[in-house]
Amino acid sequence: MNASASLSPAQSIRIDKVKEHIGAIVTGIDLARPLDGATRKALYDAVVENVVLVIRGQDHLTPGQLQAAAEMFGELMEDQNRRYLVDGFPLISVLDNHHLDSKGQPAKVGANATWHTDHTNQELPPKFTMLYAVAVPDRGGGTAVCNARAGYEALPDELKRRIDGARTENTLISSARMKTANPDIVKAQRESTRPPTVHPLVRTHPETGTKALWFHKAKTERVSGLSPEETQEFLQELTDRITQPQYCYTHEYRKGDLLIIDDRASLHKAGFDYDHSQHRRLYRMLVRGDRPY
């Protein structure tokens, strides 16, 4: 299914759906140039409708232009990980496989990668996560996104009734996962005096009114009525149910791709199936959201 809309005389946008339940790719647009209100709305609506949107061909953007483009989708918020930022742009964080850990050694990335949505331990987690490809390996290293809205709709009615009204307690890292977690995150959690942030397990989308499973397994200490260990098992069961191939799209980046994920209706995870001697560098920006309900 294809869709197109007119921009200024010099630009013509094209939005192509990737799959029935998820994903669309935008071409024919330059985010370094001003966009009118109708075009901005078309892009915004395409993210909400398709859960994940890819805007191609933006490899010429400066960090300032990239941030300005991201701000068309809402107010940017700080990333929790403040260690790696673009110089002069504190709202743009850097994900890079050539980073070093706290001991000066190559960071071990990917060992604990799981399906998640971002920053569930915050009262106002992001509504959009944006990833901009600065350097990419020859193959692999994509970002996988699942439509947690479609996945929820397909759950058995009995399971829907079971999780209706369930709440999650969210921290930096679940106590059930501390043995295998990043030592820096474990240290921060143990030193934290902040109580868990409580959110619904099934979230209502504030713009569409639809429901979706919504959680970050690694950050969930408990689901209502379950122990930390039972919580991890139960969330894995839910993850397995909603990450069926028909609900998922894995985007393998080209340099200059801007990937936009509607965090309110999805889970995502990074791929580490690439030659780690090659460089993978993404810029990440987060658009502030509302309190989940």
HELIX and SHEET records of a PDB file:
HELIX    1   1 GLY A   37  ASN A   50  1                                  14    
HELIX    2   2 PRO A   63  ALA A   70  1                                   8    
HELIX    3   3 GLU A   71  PHE A   73  5                                   3    
HELIX    4   4 ALA A  148  GLU A  153  1                                   6    
HELIX    5   5 ASP A  157  ILE A  163  1                                   7    
HELIX    6   6 SER A  175  THR A  180  5                                   6    
HELIX    7   7 PRO A  183  GLU A  191  1                                   9    
HELIX    8   8 LYS A  217  LYS A  219  5                                   3    
HELIX    9   9 PRO A  228  ILE A  242  1                                  15    
HELIX   10  10 PRO A  245  TYR A  247  5                                   3    
HELIX   11  11 ASP A  263  ALA A  265  5                                   3    
SHEET    1   A 8 ASN A   2  SER A   6  0                                        
SHEET    2   A 8 SER A  12  LYS A  17 -1                                        
SHEET    3   A 8 ALA A  24  THR A  27 -1                                        
SHEET    4   A 8 VAL A  52  ILE A  55  1                                        
SHEET    5   A 8 LEU A 258  ASP A 262 -1                                        
SHEET    6   A 8 PRO A 126  ALA A 135 -1                                        
SHEET    7   A 8 ARG A 281  ARG A 288 -1                                        
SHEET    8   A 8 LEU A  76  MET A  77 -1                                        
SHEET    1   B 9 ASN A   2  SER A   6  0                                        
SHEET    2   B 9 SER A  12  LYS A  17 -1                                        
SHEET    3   B 9 ALA A  24  THR A  27 -1                                        
SHEET    4   B 9 VAL A  52  ILE A  55  1                                        
SHEET    5   B 9 LEU A 258  ASP A 262 -1                                        
SHEET    6   B 9 PRO A 126  ALA A 135 -1                                        
SHEET    7   B 9 ARG A 281  ARG A 288 -1                                        
SHEET    8   B 9 PHE A  89  ASP A  96 -1                                        
SHEET    9   B 9 LEU A  85  VAL A  86 -1                                        
SHEET    1   C 3 CYS A 248  HIS A 251  0                                        
SHEET    2   C 3 THR A 143  ASN A 147 -1                                        
SHEET    3   C 3 SER A 266  ALA A 270 -1                                        
SHEET    1   D 3 THR A 197  PRO A 200  0                                        
SHEET    2   D 3 ARG A 167  ASN A 170 -1                                        
SHEET    3   D 3 THR A 220  VAL A 223 -1                                        
SHEET    1   E 2 VAL A 202  THR A 204  0                                        
SHEET    2   E 2 LYS A 211  LEU A 213 -1                                        
END                                                                             
